[in-house]
Amino acid sequence: MKPSLLWVAAFGAVLILLPQVIGSAYYVNLCSQILIAAILASSLNILVGFGGLTSLGHAAYAGTAAYFTVYLSAHAGFGYLAGAVMAVAGTTAMALLFGLLALRASGLGFLMITLALGQILWGIAYRWVSLTGGDNGLGGFTRPQPFGIDLADPAAFYYFALVVFGLALFAIHRFMHSPFGQSLQGTRDQPRRMSALGYNVRSIQLLSFVYAGFWGAVAGLLYAYYHQFVSPHVLHLTTSAETLLMVIAGGAGTLFGPVVGAALVVILKNVASAYIARWMMLLGAVFVAIVLFMPDGLVPGVSRLFRRFRNTRRTAMKNTEPDAAALPPTLGKRSA
Amino acid sequence: MNTAVLEIAGLNRFFGGLPAVQNVTLKVEAGERRLLLGPNGAGKTTLFNLIAGDLKPSSGTISLFGRDVTKLRTDQRTQCGVARTYQIITLFAKQTLAHNVVLSLLGLRKRRWNPFADLGAETALWERAREVLALVGLGHAADRPVLETSYGERRRLEIAMALAQDPKILLLDEPLAGLSADERFEVQRLLERIPRDVTIVMIEHDMDVALAFADRITVLQRGQIVVEGTRAEVVADPKTREVYLGH
């Protein structure tokens, strides 16, 4: 427990000092983008990683919240706070409706329904020009100034995003180890056993779906503040697919996997695209390599490598035969 | 004492056109040990799945503790006091034995809905889980992941998870399947120690153990009840021999 807490503290310190070290506004902005993507990926991880529910429509929540907040605050005359609260609440309510529809199916059916619902929203954003501005999107939105802090400054916005990111990660960390989170992970592994143990599997999945939608909406809020503009692009299938890629590449079901995945995708997208026109191919190649060499994602893969390295060093230092108890068990086949 | 814990009336279940359970009517009294016998494919496990709620009947009713539960979901029936084990072991393989039992204990508690608390800090649950594991002789293995345990240990964990819930009725689906002679003996002792306020319905092919354990026996064939009665009645009935040995 202690060493992991140290790691988190070190990680946090690096994140806090980052703008001072980097200096350049471009890279500070890039870090803000990573944080926003990380919140969205972490929220999808609730479904994919802990619930085993692979969704290909998670952009729906970020996109809807982004549209809502821009529309309400910049065009309907609500304040920033009221707009933000209504956007998150409305999007969370939509997640409840979508969850009710999508959870009627499981596996591939679930994936297809989430995809279809996402596409419907994209269609609305694209076609309902009078409300959404169509392809031109909705603009005329500026960043808020909470407590007199001007978020137009890149470093200030970075810290704002960092605070929200910290809250999101802390909440998801608590969720992961909570009775409810552990129940969700149980329904992922043995749904039938879970209902025989008295758990209402559907309700657990639905509530988790809504919770994932809530954090997705929070990410969408930050997205709108960051870009000060929203267009159908945020609701597009590629946004959903990229988010899913972040979760899987980083390590579904781990706390930091989606964060690492988000950093990887955003950096590749922004940095590599400056040098290579076909950066998508590079992203594809990196993803294939991850799937081949670390099928459960970067975070579990690297930590396994690290552990193996430490173990071999320890045994080499002791210069003794490995302890019999530490050998992999020969008894007990994998249960089906 | 004369109340039926489980009452099944006119129960049918078809898979496509195939009748898996046909017109089954059954009554199990409180505290009884009931054995379900029958060749493979007789519908024993289907009957269990119908009682537990994993399957919905094509027609007929199931009552538990005097209440019609035919329309209730599996988890709702569990909340009423049903617990079961599986013929095919169904456990959380990567988790420790203690974690498996904790999930079982948590299933009947309101706290299972809490998304902020730390499950690891629920000391009362973990202590109770260790007690239950000690009861089935797995106290020493509480912190081992299921993947690193033997088949016999997993069978006992199945039973521990069911017992942890203090059920009023326990459905045991072949609790001795695949065990060595020593392990069988241990599980048999374990089952004998279960207090009489728990009603037990068991499917088992090990006749020595099963016959010694049962008060009453129901013999099924092709989804239908062929013989039912006390141990002596069923053993003496020529139809029992017919089911097991053919003509």
Interface residues (C-beta under 8 A of the other chain):
Chain A: A171 R174 F175 H177 S178 P179 F180 G181 Q182 S183 G186 D189 Q190 R192 R193 M194 S195 A196 L197 G198 Y199 N200 V201 Y211 P329 L331 G332 K333 R334 S335 A336
Chain B: A52 G53 D54 R73 T74 D75 T78 Q79 A83 R84 Y86 I88 I89 T90 L91 F92 A93 K94 L103 S104 L106 G107 L108 R111 R112 W113 N114 P115 F116 A117 D118 L119 G120 E122 V146 L147 E148 T149 S150 Y151 E153 R154 M161 Q165
